[in-house]
């Protein structure tokens, strides 16, 4: 470690609980980040797509049983 790194004011494990709960970090391409500027806008855009993917997966599972 370099001498200029000073962790005396740090808190050990400050984000450990959040990490353990499954916090995901996704890095957007710059051109995508220009359109989706925050987590809410990304989630709002992806929810309908996630619903569609789940519906398609259910159709494939039920078609495989017939």
N, C-alpha and C positions, 0 to 999 in steps of 0.2 A: 504494500500500500504506500502511496505517496504521502509525504508529511503533511501536505495541505488538505488531505481528507480528514475532516473532524466530525466524528460521529457522537461526540459527547452529549449532544442535545437530542439524539435519536431515540426512538422507542422500539425496542426489540419486539418483533412479531406483530407490529401495528396492524397489518393487513392479513395476517395469517388466517383468521376466521373467515373473512370474505373470500379468500382464495380457496379455502377448504370447501366452501359452499358452492363452488363451481363458477366463479366469475370468469366470463370469456372475454378475451380481447381479440378483436378482428381489425386488421389494418386495411383500410380502403385505398384503392388506387387514387391518385390525386384528382383525376377527372371525375371519379365517383364521389369523392369527398366534397367536391364543389357543389354537387347537387344535394347530397345528404349531409347536412352540417352538424347533426347531433344524433344521439342514440334513438331518440323518439322518432325522428323522420325515417331512419333506417328500419326500425321495428315496424312502423306503420306500413311501410312499403313491402316488407317481407312477410307479414302475417297472412295476407291473401295468398301469396305464393306457397307458403307452408301449408295452408289449408288445402290448396289444390294438390300438392304433393301427397298429403295424407289421404285424400280421397282417391287418388290414382292408385296408391299402394293398397288400399282396401279393395278396390275393384279387381286388382291383379290377384290378391289373396283369395277373394271369393270366386273368381273365375277358375283358379287352379283347383278348387275343391269340387267343382261341378263335373 
